[in-house]
Amino acid sequence: MKTPPGTRADYSVLSTHDTRWKDMDPYGHLNNVAYYELFDTAVNAWLVNERLLDILHGDQIGVMVESGCRFLSEIRFPAPVTAGIRVARIGTSSVRYEVGLFAGESDVAAAEGFFTHVYVDAETRRPKPLSDRLRRGLAQLL
């Protein structure tokens, strides 16, 4: 049985993003790579804004090791997109994020995706346990 699309209420944090002309493909809807850019932007903007990730000077960074997307309905330019984020799982050094994209004012997700970050030492690129501060911040999105 197919899982029905999520709603805005299923996600902990919402942020609005503009679609861009260059995001469109020849068929008149957002190209699949634009969905992944929106996923990445929504999660990393939240991490940076919450001061949980210092992308320039931090000693730990998240490296994507797995991702996926379920495309449910079209998103078209110039409609704004709302991205909803939540955390599905927190491991020792990894986090699985889930993101829903909502076209315009729709309450039903047009796409739902996920990706897993493994947090690594910024210099050695070896897995590093999540800091207590990062773990507490992520727990807000469970």
MDTraj code that builds the backbone (N, CA, C; nanometers):
import mdtraj as md
import numpy as np

residues = "MET LYS THR PRO PRO GLY THR ARG ALA ASP TYR SER VAL LEU SER THR HIS ASP THR ARG TRP LYS ASP MET ASP PRO TYR GLY HIS LEU ASN ASN VAL ALA TYR TYR GLU LEU PHE ASP THR ALA VAL ASN ALA TRP LEU VAL ASN GLU ARG LEU LEU ASP ILE LEU HIS GLY ASP GLN ILE GLY VAL MET VAL GLU SER GLY CYS ARG PHE LEU SER GLU ILE ARG PHE PRO ALA PRO VAL THR ALA GLY ILE ARG VAL ALA ARG ILE GLY THR SER SER VAL ARG TYR GLU VAL GLY LEU PHE ALA GLY GLU SER ASP VAL ALA ALA ALA GLU GLY PHE PHE THR HIS VAL TYR VAL ASP ALA GLU THR ARG ARG PRO LYS PRO LEU SER ASP ARG LEU ARG ARG GLY LEU ALA GLN LEU LEU".split()
xyz = np.array([
    [0.0839, -0.1180, 0.0000],
    [0.0000, 0.0000, 0.0000],
    [0.0887, 0.1247, 0.0000],
    [0.0551, 0.2198, -0.0823],
    [0.1304, 0.3428, -0.0946],
    [0.1043, 0.4354, 0.0238],
    [0.2122, 0.4922, 0.0781],
    [0.2000, 0.5872, 0.1875],
    [0.1483, 0.7203, 0.1318],
    [0.0429, 0.7760, 0.1917],
    [-0.0079, 0.9049, 0.1421],
    [0.0941, 1.0158, 0.1673],
    [0.0901, 1.1215, 0.0871],
    [0.1819, 1.2343, 0.1079],
    [0.1619, 1.2975, 0.2450],
    [0.2702, 1.3500, 0.3005],
    [0.2633, 1.4190, 0.4279],
    [0.2023, 1.5572, 0.4136],
    [0.1759, 1.6178, 0.5276],
    [0.1238, 1.7541, 0.5312],
    [0.2227, 1.8439, 0.6053],
    [0.1998, 1.9726, 0.5981],
    [0.2881, 2.0671, 0.6675],
    [0.2978, 2.0358, 0.8171],
    [0.1892, 1.9896, 0.8747],
    [0.1868, 1.9604, 1.0184],
    [0.2794, 1.8440, 1.0560],
    [0.3224, 1.7655, 0.9590],
    [0.4109, 1.6517, 0.9851],
    [0.5562, 1.6921, 1.0044],
    [0.5871, 1.8195, 0.9835],
    [0.7253, 1.8655, 0.9873],
    [0.7450, 1.9683, 1.0979],
    [0.8626, 1.9643, 1.1605],
    [0.8925, 2.0478, 1.2766],
    [0.9222, 2.1931, 1.2427],
    [0.9918, 2.2165, 1.1336],
    [1.0353, 2.3504, 1.0950],
    [0.9986, 2.3726, 0.9494],
    [0.9440, 2.4906, 0.9187],
    [0.9063, 2.5254, 0.7813],
    [0.9842, 2.6492, 0.7368],
    [1.0271, 2.6507, 0.6109],
    [1.0936, 2.7680, 0.5546],
    [1.0487, 2.7832, 0.4094],
    [1.0383, 2.9070, 0.3637],
    [0.9911, 2.9346, 0.2284],
    [1.1092, 2.9690, 0.1383],
    [1.1032, 2.9173, 0.0158],
    [1.2099, 2.9372, -0.0828],
    [1.1470, 2.9725, -0.2160],
    [1.2140, 3.0586, -0.2918],
    [1.1663, 3.0942, -0.4250],
    [1.2159, 2.9921, -0.5261],
    [1.1302, 2.9576, -0.6207],
    [1.1776, 2.8810, -0.7344],
    [1.2425, 2.9787, -0.8311],
    [1.3307, 2.9271, -0.9150],
    [1.4032, 3.0122, -1.0085],
    [1.3792, 2.9618, -1.1507],
    [1.3861, 3.0527, -1.2447],
    [1.3676, 3.0160, -1.3849],
    [1.4619, 2.9021, -1.4232],
    [1.5856, 2.9087, -1.3763],
    [1.6844, 2.8074, -1.4129],
    [1.6542, 2.6703, -1.3507],
    [1.5629, 2.6633, -1.2542],
    [1.5260, 2.5359, -1.1924],
    [1.4377, 2.4502, -1.2825],
    [1.3797, 2.5130, -1.3856],
    [1.2847, 2.4424, -1.4717],
    [1.3558, 2.3504, -1.5704],
    [1.2881, 2.2413, -1.6061],
    [1.3408, 2.1545, -1.7103],
    [1.2599, 2.1762, -1.8387],
    [1.2965, 2.1124, -1.9485],
    [1.2249, 2.1361, -2.0747],
    [1.0773, 2.0968, -2.0714],
    [1.0351, 2.0208, -1.9701],
    [0.8960, 1.9777, -1.9608],
    [0.8090, 2.0750, -1.8822],
    [0.8694, 2.1828, -1.8294],
    [0.7920, 2.2859, -1.7628],
    [0.7731, 2.2689, -1.6134],
    [0.8485, 2.1783, -1.5515],
    [0.8414, 2.1659, -1.4061],
    [0.9826, 2.1627, -1.3474],
    [0.9914, 2.1735, -1.2170],
    [1.1216, 2.1749, -1.1512],
    [1.1993, 2.0489, -1.1867],
    [1.3242, 2.0690, -1.2231],
    [1.4126, 1.9571, -1.2513],
    [1.4427, 1.8834, -1.1215],
    [1.4650, 1.7530, -1.1291],
    [1.4850, 1.6749, -1.0072],
    [1.6021, 1.7234, -0.9225],
    [1.7055, 1.7771, -0.9838],
    [1.8184, 1.8252, -0.9047],
    [1.7782, 1.9443, -0.8173],
    [1.6811, 2.0241, -0.8608],
    [1.6351, 2.1387, -0.7820],
    [1.5710, 2.0930, -0.6509],
    [1.5041, 1.9791, -0.6522],
    [1.4446, 1.9254, -0.5296],
    [1.5546, 1.8970, -0.4266],
    [1.6609, 1.8322, -0.4725],
    [1.7714, 1.8001, -0.3817],
    [1.8411, 1.9258, -0.3309],
    [1.8523, 2.0283, -0.4153],
    [1.9097, 2.1553, -0.3698],
    [1.8228, 2.2173, -0.2604],
    [1.6918, 2.2101, -0.2776],
    [1.6009, 2.2642, -0.1755],
    [1.6113, 2.1851, -0.0452],
    [1.6225, 2.0528, -0.0537],
    [1.6394, 1.9711, 0.0672],
    [1.7644, 2.0163, 0.1426],
    [1.8745, 2.0216, 0.0709],
    [2.0040, 2.0556, 0.1294],
    [2.0030, 2.1963, 0.1876],
    [1.9446, 2.2911, 0.1136],
    [1.9379, 2.4295, 0.1596],
    [1.8540, 2.4420, 0.2862],
    [1.7382, 2.3789, 0.2899],
    [1.6494, 2.3901, 0.4062],
    [1.7166, 2.3374, 0.5327],
    [1.7773, 2.2207, 0.5234],
    [1.8404, 2.1608, 0.6420],
    [1.9629, 2.2398, 0.6845],
    [2.0519, 2.2703, 0.5911],
    [2.1750, 2.3389, 0.6293],
    [2.1503, 2.4822, 0.6735],
    [2.0527, 2.5502, 0.6153],
    [2.0191, 2.6850, 0.6618],
    [1.9698, 2.6791, 0.8062],
    [1.8877, 2.5792, 0.8375],
    [1.8395, 2.5650, 0.9755],
    [1.9570, 2.5397, 1.0700],
    [2.0469, 2.4492, 1.0326],
    [2.1629, 2.4193, 1.1179],
    [2.2489, 2.5434, 1.1418],
    [2.2739, 2.6199, 1.0362],
    [2.3566, 2.7401, 1.0484],
    [2.2836, 2.8458, 1.1309],
    [2.1555, 2.8696, 1.1017],
    [2.0788, 2.9714, 1.1748],
    [2.0635, 2.9393, 1.3223],
    [2.0576, 2.8111, 1.3547],
    [2.0476, 2.7695, 1.4955],
    [2.1848, 2.7624, 1.5625],
    [2.2878, 2.7961, 1.4873],
    [2.4268, 2.7933, 1.5346],
    [2.4695, 2.6525, 1.5782],
    [2.4197, 2.5537, 1.5070],
    [2.4571, 2.4151, 1.5332],
    [2.5669, 2.3678, 1.4386],
    [2.5918, 2.4464, 1.3342],
    [2.6930, 2.4117, 1.2345],
    [2.7646, 2.5388, 1.1920],
    [2.8965, 2.5365, 1.2016],
    [2.9794, 2.6471, 1.1552],
    [3.0497, 2.5981, 1.0297],
    [2.9976, 2.6365, 0.9138],
    [3.0484, 2.5803, 0.7890],
    [3.1879, 2.6305, 0.7523],
    [3.2321, 2.7412, 0.8094],
    [3.3640, 2.7949, 0.7765],
    [3.4727, 2.7587, 0.8766],
    [3.4371, 2.7547, 1.0057],
    [3.5402, 2.7375, 1.1078],
    [3.5134, 2.6226, 1.2050],
    [3.4061, 2.5481, 1.1849],
    [3.3729, 2.4401, 1.2775],
    [3.4682, 2.3225, 1.2662],
    [3.4730, 2.2430, 1.3713],
    [3.5613, 2.1256, 1.3706],
    [3.4896, 1.9992, 1.3225],
    [3.3610, 2.0133, 1.2863],
    [3.2814, 1.8991, 1.2437],
    [3.1909, 1.9406, 1.1282],
    [3.1800, 1.8544, 1.0279],
    [3.0926, 1.8813, 0.9139],
    [3.0082, 1.7573, 0.8847],
    [2.8946, 1.7785, 0.8198],
    [2.8094, 1.6678, 0.7789],
    [2.8362, 1.6314, 0.6342],
    [2.8603, 1.5025, 0.6077],
    [2.8845, 1.4528, 0.4734],
    [2.7675, 1.3629, 0.4359],
    [2.7075, 1.3888, 0.3196],
    [2.5920, 1.3090, 0.2773],
    [2.6375, 1.1704, 0.2335],
    [2.5703, 1.0677, 0.2878],
    [2.6050, 0.9302, 0.2519],
    [2.4896, 0.8550, 0.1866],
    [2.3680, 0.9124, 0.1932],
    [2.2516, 0.8465, 0.1346],
    [2.1431, 0.9512, 0.1128],
    [2.0678, 0.9372, 0.0028],
    [1.9567, 1.0290, -0.0211],
    [1.8522, 0.9620, -0.1083],
    [1.7321, 1.0197, -0.1051],
    [1.6239, 0.9692, -0.1885],
    [1.5107, 1.0696, -0.1940],
    [1.4243, 1.0541, -0.2940],
    [1.3117, 1.1450, -0.3109],
    [1.1943, 1.0714, -0.3721],
    [1.0767, 1.1044, -0.3223],
    [0.9514, 1.0554, -0.3785],
    [0.8806, 1.1770, -0.4381],
    [0.8676, 1.1779, -0.5702],
    [0.8039, 1.2891, -0.6409],
    [0.6544, 1.2595, -0.6490],
    [0.5741, 1.3498, -0.5962],
    [0.4306, 1.3241, -0.5833],
    [0.3447, 1.4100, -0.6756],
    [0.3829, 1.5342, -0.6958],
    [0.3117, 1.6234, -0.7884],
    [0.4089, 1.7312, -0.8343],
    [0.3746, 1.7977, -0.9431],
    [0.4654, 1.8964, -1.0017],
    [0.4775, 2.0232, -0.9184],
    [0.5960, 2.0776, -0.9231],
    [0.6223, 2.2122, -0.8726],
    [0.6696, 2.2907, -0.9934],
    [0.6147, 2.4114, -1.0112],
    [0.6469, 2.4926, -1.1292],
    [0.6917, 2.6328, -1.0880],
    [0.7778, 2.6896, -1.1680],
    [0.8143, 2.8296, -1.1542],
    [0.6936, 2.9134, -1.1954],
    [0.6608, 3.0231, -1.1309],
    [0.7328, 3.0945, -1.0264],
    [0.6759, 3.0713, -0.8857],
    [0.6082, 2.9620, -0.8645],
    [0.5476, 2.9372, -0.7329],
    [0.6547, 2.9243, -0.6243],
    [0.6321, 2.9857, -0.5080],
    [0.7233, 2.9624, -0.3963],
    [0.7073, 2.8192, -0.3462],
    [0.8083, 2.7710, -0.2786],
    [0.8069, 2.6359, -0.2215],
    [0.8331, 2.6475, -0.0723],
    [0.7547, 2.5762, 0.0067],
    [0.7823, 2.5670, 0.1494],
    [0.8474, 2.4323, 0.1742],
    [0.9586, 2.4351, 0.2460],
    [1.0283, 2.3125, 0.2834],
    [1.0025, 2.2864, 0.4307],
    [0.9556, 2.1671, 0.4616],
    [0.9400, 2.1246, 0.6004],
    [1.0486, 2.0248, 0.6328],
    [1.1127, 2.0403, 0.7498],
    [1.2178, 1.9457, 0.7875],
    [1.1861, 1.8808, 0.9219],
    [1.2366, 1.7606, 0.9351],
    [1.2287, 1.6869, 1.0614],
    [1.3464, 1.5903, 1.0654],
    [1.3725, 1.5380, 1.1834],
    [1.4772, 1.4378, 1.2005],
    [1.4086, 1.3047, 1.2287],
    [1.4469, 1.2035, 1.1531],
    [1.3883, 1.0706, 1.1712],
    [1.4709, 0.9841, 1.2653],
    [1.6035, 1.0060, 1.2659],
    [1.6907, 0.9213, 1.3469],
    [1.8199, 0.9943, 1.3779],
    [1.8647, 0.9824, 1.5015],
    [1.9946, 1.0355, 1.5429],
    [2.0788, 0.9181, 1.5897],
    [2.1932, 0.8997, 1.5262],
    [2.2860, 0.7939, 1.5658],
    [2.4033, 0.8519, 1.6425],
    [2.5102, 0.7763, 1.6516],
    [2.6306, 0.8226, 1.7205],
    [2.6959, 0.9379, 1.6449],
    [2.7122, 0.9187, 1.5133],
    [2.7737, 1.0236, 1.4314],
    [2.6890, 1.0565, 1.3080],
    [2.5686, 1.0030, 1.3015],
    [2.4856, 1.0234, 1.1828],
    [2.3463, 1.0748, 1.2187],
    [2.2843, 1.1370, 1.1180],
    [2.1489, 1.1902, 1.1338],
    [2.0742, 1.1656, 1.0027],
    [1.9523, 1.1161, 1.0136],
    [1.8663, 1.1044, 0.8952],
    [1.7642, 1.2171, 0.9008],
    [1.7707, 1.3055, 0.8012],
    [1.6780, 1.4165, 0.7863],
    [1.5697, 1.3773, 0.6874],
    [1.4495, 1.4263, 0.7105],
    [1.3404, 1.4090, 0.6154],
    [1.2862, 1.5473, 0.5824],
    [1.2557, 1.5675, 0.4525],
    [1.2136, 1.6985, 0.4044],
    [1.0907, 1.6824, 0.3165],
    [0.9905, 1.7649, 0.3403],
    [0.8740, 1.7719, 0.2535],
    [0.8743, 1.9044, 0.1808],
    [0.8417, 1.9030, 0.0521],
    [0.8316, 2.0267, -0.0256],
    [0.6860, 2.0498, -0.0622],
    [0.6391, 2.1717, -0.0387],
    [0.4998, 2.2085, -0.0597],
    [0.4930, 2.3232, -0.1590],
    [0.4213, 2.3032, -0.2691],
    [0.4090, 2.4058, -0.3728],
    [0.3069, 2.5110, -0.3308],
    [0.3440, 2.6365, -0.3454],
    [0.2513, 2.7457, -0.3144],
    [0.1930, 2.7331, -0.1744],
    [0.0608, 2.7397, -0.1650],
    [-0.0086, 2.7319, -0.0363],
    [-0.0574, 2.5904, -0.0028],
    [-0.0218, 2.4930, -0.0855],
    [-0.0695, 2.3560, -0.0640],
    [-0.0270, 2.3022, 0.0716],
    [-0.1171, 2.2290, 0.1351],
    [-0.0872, 2.1646, 0.2620],
    [-0.0346, 2.0230, 0.2418],
    [-0.0414, 1.9733, 0.1192],
    [0.0002, 1.8366, 0.0874],
    [0.1350, 1.8405, 0.0157],
    [0.2280, 1.7555, 0.0567],
    [0.3622, 1.7553, -0.0014],
    [0.3602, 1.7202, -0.1497],
    [0.4358, 1.7980, -0.2269],
    [0.4559, 1.7678, -0.3682],
    [0.5733, 1.6713, -0.3856],
    [0.6619, 1.6694, -0.2863],
    [0.7756, 1.5774, -0.2860],
    [0.8164, 1.5543, -0.1418],
    [0.8656, 1.4340, -0.1160],
    [0.9200, 1.4015, 0.0159],
    [1.0525, 1.3311, -0.0045],
    [1.1520, 1.3806, 0.0653],
    [1.2848, 1.3235, 0.0492],
    [1.3524, 1.3012, 0.1823],
    [1.4691, 1.2405, 0.1732],
    [1.5490, 1.2154, 0.2930],
    [1.6957, 1.2210, 0.2533],
    [1.7789, 1.2465, 0.3510],
    [1.9211, 1.2222, 0.3340],
    [1.9834, 1.1987, 0.4702],
    [2.0944, 1.1274, 0.4678],
    [2.1671, 1.0960, 0.5893],
    [2.3018, 1.1651, 0.5842],
    [2.3295, 1.2401, 0.6897],
    [2.4618, 1.2989, 0.7090],
    [2.5377, 1.2125, 0.8077],
    [2.6619, 1.1842, 0.7771],
    [2.7555, 1.1335, 0.8764],
    [2.8432, 1.2522, 0.9113],
    [2.8510, 1.2837, 1.0386],
    [2.9323, 1.3957, 1.0823],
    [3.0750, 1.3474, 1.1024],
    [3.1665, 1.4253, 1.0437],
    [3.3074, 1.3876, 1.0431],
    [3.3913, 1.5036, 1.0933],
    [3.5133, 1.4718, 1.1341],
    [3.6109, 1.5725, 1.1715],
    [3.6419, 1.6549, 1.0463],
    [3.6383, 1.7859, 1.0580],
    [3.6569, 1.8733, 0.9419],
    [3.7944, 1.8560, 0.8770],
    [3.8941, 1.8164, 0.9519],
    [4.0280, 1.8000, 0.8944],
    [4.0542, 1.6586, 0.8461],
    [4.0266, 1.5599, 0.9296],
    [4.0614, 1.4214, 0.8947],
    [3.9566, 1.3527, 0.8092],
    [3.8343, 1.4061, 0.8105],
    [3.7188, 1.3476, 0.7387],
    [3.6827, 1.2089, 0.7917],
    [3.7189, 1.1808, 0.9140],
    [3.6826, 1.0556, 0.9803],
    [3.5576, 1.0802, 1.0650],
    [3.4677, 0.9803, 1.0760],
    [3.3471, 0.9974, 1.1576],
    [3.3808, 1.0442, 1.2993],
    [3.2958, 1.1330, 1.3479],
    [3.3152, 1.1919, 1.4804],
    [3.1795, 1.1957, 1.5490],
    [3.1698, 1.1493, 1.6739],
    [3.0403, 1.1539, 1.7435],
    [2.9833, 1.2957, 1.7447],
    [2.8517, 1.3040, 1.7334],
    [2.7844, 1.4335, 1.7384],
    [2.8159, 1.5041, 1.8691],
    [2.8391, 1.6332, 1.8616],
    [2.8600, 1.7101, 1.9848],
    [2.7292, 1.7115, 2.0639],
    [2.7394, 1.7327, 2.1927],
    [2.6191, 1.7393, 2.2770],
    [2.5269, 1.8517, 2.2302],
    [2.5849, 1.9646, 2.1930],
    [2.5051, 2.0788, 2.1475],
    [2.4285, 2.0448, 2.0196],
    [2.4956, 1.9811, 1.9243],
    [2.4303, 1.9418, 1.7998],
    [2.3220, 1.8383, 1.8274],
    [2.3522, 1.7414, 1.9115],
    [2.2545, 1.6371, 1.9448],
    [2.1282, 1.6971, 2.0092],
    [2.1476, 1.7918, 2.1021],
    [2.0313, 1.8577, 2.1661],
    [1.9498, 1.9357, 2.0644],
    [2.0186, 2.0070, 1.9741],
    [1.9476, 2.0837, 1.8726],
    [1.8690, 1.9940, 1.7786],
    [1.9297, 1.8864, 1.7350],
    [1.8623, 1.7929, 1.6450],
    [1.7427, 1.7263, 1.7110],
    [1.7536, 1.7008, 1.8396],
    [1.6444, 1.6352, 1.9127],
    [1.5148, 1.7171, 1.9069],
    [1.5262, 1.8479, 1.8868],
    [1.4075, 1.9329, 1.8742],
    [1.3235, 1.8960, 1.7516],
    [1.3868, 1.8325, 1.6525],
    [1.3189, 1.8012, 1.5269],
    [1.2698, 1.6571, 1.5192],
    [1.2871, 1.5813, 1.6264],
    [1.2390, 1.4420, 1.6271],
    [1.0877, 1.4378, 1.6317],
])
top = md.Topology()
chain = top.add_chain()
for i, resn in enumerate(residues, 1):
    res = top.add_residue(resn, chain, resSeq=i)
    for name in ("N", "CA", "C"):
        top.add_atom(name, md.element.get_by_symbol(name[0]), res)
traj = md.Trajectory(xyz[None], top)
